[in-house]
């Protein structure tokens, strides 16, 4: 019995230390950029010896891989939850919910956002298949779902683009086409354009560029999202409205 408690205690302490290492790594990245993520620097911050921290992560790349997997999975969970919560809603409501979940997560986790969408860690080599293949697939499919759910209204204005399957990376199509077999090449292009709208403003905000220009980045994001939804042949729900979302 005593041996079991001792083992449980060691496992708990190891889990707590591992979590602290990951928090410290992201904190160092936030203050010093991706170059600041080194096992020795983390050990110094935590008051550990360099040899001790190698007992948790054998290499810096091992740590970065775990960080990316954790961060990407958390993002995928956030946007998937928003999508699931609006399963009974219309296209405009679902797109808005996904977009706001993406921005909210990024603002709450700026270092994580920068790790997966911004600053590459110098010299980092991801494992074969990527650091977080399942989370990357989920987010990719989620973006395609935005175009798919809007396609009934958006096809009239976005369906005449001169796009073919050979315009896209095979890896992207391997994720998107099984999930949305009826979405044509123009729909995949639309998904990427939607992604550009959402990702662009959030990136500017995370890197502090919007704060120098506007005191209301949330208002700017809402206006961009409203216009995006309208461009898809949908009508955005008014803030505070209890009338529901108008359909295309």
C-alpha positions in Angstrom: 0.0 0.0 0.0 2.8 2.4 0.9 4.6 1.5 -2.3 1.4 2.4 -4.3 1.1 5.8 -2.6 4.8 6.5 -3.2 4.4 5.6 -6.9 1.3 7.8 -7.2 3.1 10.7 -5.5 6.1 10.4 -7.9 3.8 10.3 -10.9 1.9 13.3 -9.6 5.1 15.3 -9.0 6.4 14.3 -12.4 3.2 15.5 -14.1 3.3 18.8 -12.2 6.9 19.3 -13.1 6.2 18.5 -16.8 3.4 21.0 -16.8 5.6 23.6 -15.3 8.3 23.0 -17.9 5.8 23.5 -20.6 4.4 26.7 -19.0 7.9 28.0 -18.6 8.8 27.3 -22.2 5.8 29.2 -23.5 6.6 32.1 -21.1 10.2 32.3 -22.3 8.9 32.3 -25.9 6.5 35.1 -25.0 9.2 37.3 -23.6 12.2 36.3 -25.8 10.8 34.8 -28.9 11.3 31.2 -30.2 15.0 31.4 -29.7 14.4 31.5 -26.0 13.1 28.0 -25.8 16.1 26.0 -24.6 16.2 23.3 -22.0 19.0 25.0 -20.1 17.1 28.3 -20.0 14.0 26.5 -18.7 16.1 24.7 -16.1 17.5 28.1 -14.9 14.0 29.6 -14.7 12.8 26.7 -12.6 15.8 26.3 -10.4 16.6 22.9 -11.8 19.9 21.5 -13.0 20.3 20.9 -16.7 20.7 17.2 -16.1 17.5 17.0 -14.2 15.4 18.6 -17.0 16.8 16.1 -19.4 15.0 13.5 -17.4 11.7 15.0 -18.6 12.6 15.9 -22.2 15.6 14.3 -23.8 15.9 17.1 -26.4 14.6 20.6 -27.1 12.8 19.2 -30.1 11.0 16.7 -28.0 9.7 19.5 -25.8 8.6 21.7 -28.8 6.8 18.7 -30.3 4.8 18.2 -27.1 4.1 21.9 -26.9 2.8 22.1 -30.4 0.6 19.0 -29.9 -0.8 20.4 -26.7 -1.5 23.8 -28.1 -2.9 22.6 -31.4 -5.2 20.1 -29.7 -6.5 22.8 -27.3 -7.3 25.0 -30.3 -9.0 22.2 -32.1 -11.0 21.4 -29.0 -12.2 25.0 -28.7 -13.4 25.5 -32.3 -14.9 22.0 -32.4 -16.9 22.7 -29.3 -18.2 26.0 -30.7 -19.2 24.2 -33.9 -20.9 21.4 -32.0 -22.8 23.8 -29.7 -24.4 25.4 -32.8 -25.3 22.2 -34.5 -29.0 23.3 -34.7 -28.1 26.8 -35.9 -28.0 28.2 -39.3 -24.8 28.8 -41.4 -24.2 32.3 -40.3 -24.5 31.5 -36.6 -22.2 28.5 -37.0 -19.5 30.5 -38.9 -19.6 33.3 -36.3 -19.4 30.9 -33.4 -16.3 29.1 -34.9 -14.6 32.4 -35.7 -15.2 33.9 -32.3 -14.0 30.7 -30.7 -10.8 30.9 -32.8 -10.1 34.5 -31.8 -11.0 34.0 -28.1 -8.6 31.0 -27.9 -5.8 33.0 -29.6 -6.2 36.0 -27.3 -6.2 33.7 -24.2 -3.1 31.8 -25.5 -1.0 34.2 -27.5 2.2 32.3 -27.0 0.5 29.1 -28.2 -0.9 30.9 -31.2 2.6 32.2 -32.1 4.1 28.7 -31.7 1.7 27.1 -34.3 1.0 30.0 -36.6 3.7 32.5 -36.2 7.3 32.2 -35.2 9.1 29.0 -36.2 11.5 27.6 -33.6 15.0 27.8 -35.2 16.4 24.4 -36.1 13.3 22.6 -34.9 12.6 19.3 -36.8 9.1 18.0 -36.5 8.6 14.2 -36.4 7.4 12.4 -39.6 3.8 13.3 -40.1 4.0 16.5 -38.1 3.8 17.4 -34.4 0.1 17.3 -34.2 -1.4 15.6 -37.2 -4.9 14.9 -35.7 -5.3 18.5 -34.4 -4.1 19.9 -37.7 -6.6 17.8 -39.6 -9.5 18.8 -37.2 -8.8 22.5 -37.7 -8.4 22.1 -41.4 -11.7 20.2 -41.7 -13.3 22.8 -39.5 -12.3 25.6 -41.9 -13.6 23.6 -44.8 -16.8 23.1 -42.9 -17.3 26.9 -42.8 -17.3 27.0 -46.6 -19.4 23.8 -46.9 -22.1 25.1 -44.6 -22.3 28.4 -46.5 -22.0 26.9 -50.0 -25.8 26.9 -50.6 -25.7 30.7 -50.5 -22.2 31.4 -51.5 -22.2 29.3 -54.7 -23.9 32.1 -56.6 -21.1 34.6 -56.0 -18.2 32.3 -55.4 -18.9 29.3 -57.6 -17.6 30.6 -60.9 -13.9 30.7 -60.0 -11.5 29.0 -62.3 -10.3 26.4 -59.8 -9.4 22.8 -60.3 -8.2 20.1 -58.0 -4.7 20.5 -59.2 -4.7 24.0 -57.7 -4.4 22.6 -54.2 -1.9 20.7 -52.2 -2.7 16.9 -52.1 -2.3 16.9 -48.4 -5.1 19.5 -48.0 -7.4 17.6 -50.3 -6.7 14.3 -48.4 -8.3 16.0 -45.4 -11.1 18.0 -47.0 -12.5 15.8 -49.8 -13.4 12.8 -47.6 -15.2 15.1 -45.2 -17.0 17.1 -47.8 -17.2 15.1 -51.0 -19.7 17.5 -52.6 -17.6 20.6 -52.1 -16.1 21.6 -55.4 -12.7 23.1 -56.0 -14.2 26.6 -55.8 -15.5 25.7 -52.4 -12.1 24.7 -51.2 -10.8 28.0 -52.5 -13.5 29.7 -50.6 -12.5 27.9 -47.4 -8.9 29.2 -47.8 -10.2 32.8 -48.4 -12.4 32.6 -45.3 -9.3 31.4 -43.4 -7.4 34.4 -44.7 -10.0 36.8 -43.4 -10.1 35.3 -39.9 -6.5 34.5 -39.5 -5.2 37.8 -40.8 -7.0 40.0 -38.3 -6.3 37.7 -35.4 -2.6 37.6 -36.3 -2.4 41.4 -36.4 -4.0 41.5 -33.0 -1.9 38.8 -31.4 1.3 40.6 -32.6 0.2 43.9 -31.2 -0.2 45.7 -34.5 -3.9 46.5 -34.2 -3.5 47.9 -30.6 -1.4 50.7 -32.1 -4.1 51.6 -34.5 -7.4 51.0 -32.8 -8.8 50.8 -29.2 -11.5 48.4 -30.3 -10.0 45.4 -32.1 -13.0 43.4 -31.1 -15.3 45.8 -32.9 -13.1 45.6 -36.0 -13.2 41.8 -35.9 -17.0 41.8 -35.5 -17.3 44.2 -38.5 -15.1 42.0 -40.6 -16.9 38.9 -39.7 -20.3 40.5 -40.4 -19.1 41.6 -43.8 -17.7 38.2 -44.5 -20.9 36.4 -43.6 -22.9 38.8 -45.9 -20.4 38.2 -48.7 -21.3 34.5 -48.4 -25.0 35.3 -49.1 -25.9 35.1 -45.4 -27.0 37.6 -42.9 -25.1 38.0 -39.6 -27.1 38.0 -36.4 -27.2 41.5 -34.8 -25.5 41.8 -31.4 -28.1 41.2 -28.7 -30.8 40.2 -31.1 -33.3 37.5 -30.1 -34.7 37.2 -33.6 -32.2 34.5 -34.6 -30.0 34.4 -37.6 -31.5 35.1 -41.0 -30.8 32.5 -43.6 -29.7 32.9 -47.2 
